[in-house]
Amino acid sequence: MRIEVSKIKEEEIELIEDTDASSWDLSSFDVKFTGKIHLRCIFSRIGQEIIVNAEATSNREILCSRCLTETHQTVKQDFKLFFNVNDLGNILDIDNALREELLLNFPMKVLCSPACKGLCAGCNANLNIEECRCKNR
């Protein structure tokens, strides 16, 4: 998302954009961002400071941390970004900052559901869909 710095004044400017998730190179071995990332950003300026209130909605396919089942998530995240006008050129491009925020705010543990029982450590049975096959249980 790009905007001319000279257009950002005290009065808020709202920009909405959909960008392909694949163009931001967010995916890894256990998470795949799919479809579009919906961005809604409100730009304002106070003195030499540009403030961006950003909202990003993304879709991702991810492996559950407990049972390793692939699950779909739609995630809405809010960010507040700050830029000093003196550090910018004529154009403010916030794509890299938004990409970083999406990655930095990724949860440490993602679950298919809060009640996920995970895998048995002995027989690897997915305890959400089958009973443990261990002989000692």
C-alpha positions in Angstrom: 0.0 0.0 0.0 1.5 3.3 -1.1 0.5 6.9 -0.5 2.1 10.2 -1.2 3.4 11.7 2.0 2.2 15.2 1.0 -1.4 14.0 1.0 -1.3 12.9 4.6 -2.6 15.7 6.8 -4.2 15.9 10.2 -7.5 14.8 8.7 -7.6 11.0 8.3 -7.3 9.3 5.0 -8.6 5.7 4.6 -7.3 3.3 2.1 -8.5 -0.2 1.4 -6.6 -2.7 -0.6 -6.6 -6.5 -1.3 -3.3 -8.0 -2.1 -2.3 -11.6 -3.0 -0.9 -13.3 0.0 1.6 -15.2 -2.2 3.2 -11.9 -3.2 4.2 -11.2 0.4 6.2 -14.5 0.9 4.6 -15.2 4.3 4.3 -19.0 4.0 6.5 -21.5 5.7 6.6 -25.3 6.0 3.7 -25.4 8.6 1.6 -22.4 7.5 0.4 -21.3 4.1 -1.3 -17.9 3.6 -4.0 -18.2 1.0 -6.1 -16.0 -1.1 -6.1 -12.2 -0.5 -4.9 -10.2 2.4 -7.5 -7.5 3.0 -5.9 -4.3 4.2 -7.7 -1.3 5.7 -5.4 1.6 6.8 -6.2 5.0 8.2 -3.4 7.5 7.8 -3.1 10.7 9.8 -0.4 13.2 10.7 0.5 15.0 13.9 3.4 17.4 13.4 6.3 15.4 11.8 4.7 12.0 12.8 2.6 9.9 10.5 0.3 7.4 12.3 -1.1 4.4 10.5 -3.9 2.4 12.1 -3.9 -0.8 10.0 -6.2 -3.7 10.0 -5.2 -6.9 8.1 -7.4 -9.8 7.5 -5.7 -13.0 6.2 -6.6 -16.6 5.5 -4.2 -19.4 6.3 -3.9 -23.1 6.3 -1.9 -24.2 9.3 -0.9 -27.4 11.1 -2.3 -27.7 14.7 0.5 -27.7 17.2 -1.0 -30.6 19.2 -2.5 -33.0 16.6 -0.8 -31.9 13.4 -4.2 -31.7 11.6 -4.3 -29.0 8.9 -6.9 -26.3 9.8 -8.1 -23.2 8.1 -8.1 -19.8 9.9 -9.3 -16.4 9.0 -7.4 -13.9 11.2 -8.0 -10.2 11.7 -5.1 -8.3 13.2 -4.8 -4.6 14.1 -1.5 -2.7 14.1 -0.4 0.8 14.8 2.6 2.0 12.8 4.5 5.3 13.2 6.8 7.0 10.7 8.7 10.3 10.9 8.2 12.5 7.9 11.9 13.4 7.9 12.9 9.8 7.3 10.6 9.4 4.3 10.8 10.4 0.7 7.8 11.4 -1.4 6.0 8.0 -1.1 5.2 6.0 2.0 5.1 2.3 1.2 3.9 0.3 4.2 3.9 -3.2 2.7 7.1 -4.3 4.4 6.0 -2.9 7.7 2.7 -4.7 7.5 4.4 -8.0 6.4 6.7 -7.8 9.4 3.7 -7.2 11.8 1.9 -10.2 10.4 4.9 -12.4 11.0 5.8 -10.9 14.4 2.3 -11.3 15.7 2.0 -14.9 14.7 1.0 -17.0 17.7 3.6 -19.4 19.2 1.0 -22.3 19.3 -1.9 -22.6 17.0 -4.6 -25.1 17.8 -7.3 -26.6 15.6 -9.7 -26.0 18.5 -9.2 -25.0 22.2 -10.2 -28.6 23.2 -7.7 -30.3 21.0 -6.4 -33.5 22.7 -3.3 -33.9 20.5 -1.4 -37.0 19.6 -0.6 -39.9 22.0 3.1 -39.9 22.7 3.2 -43.7 22.6 1.2 -44.7 19.5 0.7 -41.4 17.7 -3.1 -41.8 17.7 -4.9 -38.5 17.0 -6.9 -38.5 20.3 -9.5 -36.2 18.8 -10.7 -38.9 16.4 -9.6 -42.2 17.9 -8.7 -44.0 21.1 -5.1 -44.6 22.2 -3.7 -47.9 20.9 -1.0 -48.4 23.6 -1.2 -51.7 25.3 -0.4 -50.2 28.8 -3.4 -48.0 28.8 
